[in-house]
Amino acid sequence: MAKNNNKKRPSSTVIFIFGGSGDLNQRKLTPALYNLFLDGFMPDNFAIVGTGRTEYSDDKFRKHLLDGINDFSRRKDDKSGSWEKFAPNVSYLRMDADKAEDYKGIAKIIQDLEAAWGEHPSVLFYLAVAPQLVPDIATNLHKLKLCKDKASSRIIVEKPFGHDLKSAQELNSLLTSLFEENQIYRIDHYLGKETVQNILALRFANALFEPIWNRNYIDHVQITAAETVGVEDRGGYYEQAGALRDMVQNHILQVLCMVAMEAPVSFEANEIRNKKSDVLNAIRKIKKTEVQKYAVRGQYAAGWMKGAKVKSYREEKGVAPESTIDTFAAVKFYIDNWRWQDVPFYVRTGKYLMEKTTLITIQFKEAPKYAFPPEASETWRANRLTISIQPEMDIRLRFQAKRPGQTMSLNPVDMVFSYNDNYDEPQPEAYETLLLDAMMGNATQFMRDDQVETAWEVIMPILETWESRPPVDFPNYAPGTWGPEDAEALIAKDGRTWVTLPPKKKD
């Protein structure tokens, strides 16, 4: 383990992971904490306690988590002895989340650690559980006063945060009646991705971009979050969600906020969140009578994907035979403020699409071409900035350049910044960044109650319209395509096209 001297480390911390025996902990949370340990970001005194109903001894639980590190982490256990130093800090507490008396075991662990360390630790309660368990856990934590220290105890809540606006408001009301808002960390792992966080640096640390980051120079913005897999074994969950709920309401709208927000006066958590909230409040609410003009839904059919035959969504396990749930959604948003008035923001997301990619495109308006000869206009292209979040992590700026020769022929060329090419150190996973922020008490990349509710307000007219008007054409797109034809029409009727990155060159 190498201590990191360039960044302040958290104080003594104990992390309770409800749902400790589940997939999220094995695949993401413990691998993230182990990588933080390897990089010297964990405090000198720390404890990780998984809770759940599964019977585990401490040793068996540690073996379960080590398997997850070796299978899913960006770094495997290298047999250097690091795991042997990390593992004693990990333990398991068998308990039922809905039984108040079981929480006494948590209180005892905190008391014992406080005595052993000689100081009161920060305490994080990570709720990696089904949404219906969150109210019981929060209520029981409050009853035993396990979060009474408002400065050093925090509760981390995974998405989905509510099923609709009403349920989100009810959950917010419950949590804020039990805890202070600054103790509640609503986590969205997209906000921890390096390239997403780099949006703020790109915009506000470079005089090159911010002066033209507005309606005077930008024609439109696109955000694509595409997957090449179906719902896999999550059919039961997806039947209650759909693409609009699962991706647009949280991930995509949060990314949109980072692209569209005003310049902050500081990087203090509430200053950043205030600016994001301003964007959400400025998004034009779509009238139910006009949903068909601004939103498109789709559902994948049976077909072929990467040479393998795949089922239709309606054939997936846990899915109703006549399901009307969307596995694809595309929406055109407008932000009604001075910076963005009349600039469309096109977003799309879906399962079984042609490529796995998360891409932000800033399309600038065309430069005047009256001074150039006719041959220059044949390949005339507007400037474009693309930010690739996954699978590639890069930022590329397209501009016009003269082609060598005796004529004024222009070619669009790309200037590319690639994380992999420019930095030797490994890029941290999103959960590493967010867990470290939570331990440090930095809520900048976590959603506040008003942000969650406003995001629901934005999409509720679409959800309610879709629920009241079942689609008559499902399934309406084949695997391996870019979704239904109506999604192409949504942007084409404005004289625009969806942007994809050029194929990666083979070595």
Secondary structure as GFF3:
##gff-version 3
##sequence-region A 1 507
A	DSSP	beta_strand	13	18	.	.	.	ID=ss1
A	DSSP	alpha_helix	23	24	.	.	.	ID=ss2
A	DSSP	pi_helix	25	29	.	.	.	ID=ss3
A	DSSP	alpha_helix	30	38	.	.	.	ID=ss4
A	DSSP	beta_strand	46	52	.	.	.	ID=ss5
A	DSSP	alpha_helix	58	72	.	.	.	ID=ss6
A	DSSP	alpha_helix	82	86	.	.	.	ID=ss7
A	DSSP	three_ten_helix	87	89	.	.	.	ID=ss8
A	DSSP	beta_strand	90	94	.	.	.	ID=ss9
A	DSSP	three_ten_helix	100	103	.	.	.	ID=ss10
A	DSSP	alpha_helix	104	117	.	.	.	ID=ss11
A	DSSP	beta_strand	122	127	.	.	.	ID=ss12
A	DSSP	three_ten_helix	131	133	.	.	.	ID=ss13
A	DSSP	alpha_helix	134	143	.	.	.	ID=ss14
A	DSSP	beta_strand	153	157	.	.	.	ID=ss15
A	DSSP	alpha_helix	165	178	.	.	.	ID=ss16
A	DSSP	three_ten_helix	181	183	.	.	.	ID=ss17
A	DSSP	beta_strand	184	186	.	.	.	ID=ss18
A	DSSP	three_ten_helix	189	192	.	.	.	ID=ss19
A	DSSP	alpha_helix	194	204	.	.	.	ID=ss20
A	DSSP	three_ten_helix	210	212	.	.	.	ID=ss21
A	DSSP	beta_strand	218	226	.	.	.	ID=ss22
A	DSSP	alpha_helix	235	238	.	.	.	ID=ss23
A	DSSP	alpha_helix	243	243	.	.	.	ID=ss24
A	DSSP	pi_helix	244	252	.	.	.	ID=ss25
A	DSSP	alpha_helix	253	260	.	.	.	ID=ss26
A	DSSP	alpha_helix	269	282	.	.	.	ID=ss27
A	DSSP	three_ten_helix	288	290	.	.	.	ID=ss28
A	DSSP	alpha_helix	291	294	.	.	.	ID=ss29
A	DSSP	beta_strand	295	298	.	.	.	ID=ss30
A	DSSP	beta_strand	303	305	.	.	.	ID=ss31
A	DSSP	beta_strand	308	310	.	.	.	ID=ss32
A	DSSP	three_ten_helix	313	315	.	.	.	ID=ss33
A	DSSP	beta_strand	328	334	.	.	.	ID=ss34
A	DSSP	beta_strand	344	350	.	.	.	ID=ss35
A	DSSP	beta_strand	357	364	.	.	.	ID=ss36
A	DSSP	alpha_helix	374	377	.	.	.	ID=ss37
A	DSSP	beta_strand	384	390	.	.	.	ID=ss38
A	DSSP	beta_strand	394	402	.	.	.	ID=ss39
A	DSSP	beta_strand	410	418	.	.	.	ID=ss40
A	DSSP	alpha_helix	419	422	.	.	.	ID=ss41
A	DSSP	alpha_helix	430	440	.	.	.	ID=ss42
A	DSSP	alpha_helix	449	468	.	.	.	ID=ss43
A	DSSP	alpha_helix	485	492	.	.	.	ID=ss44
###
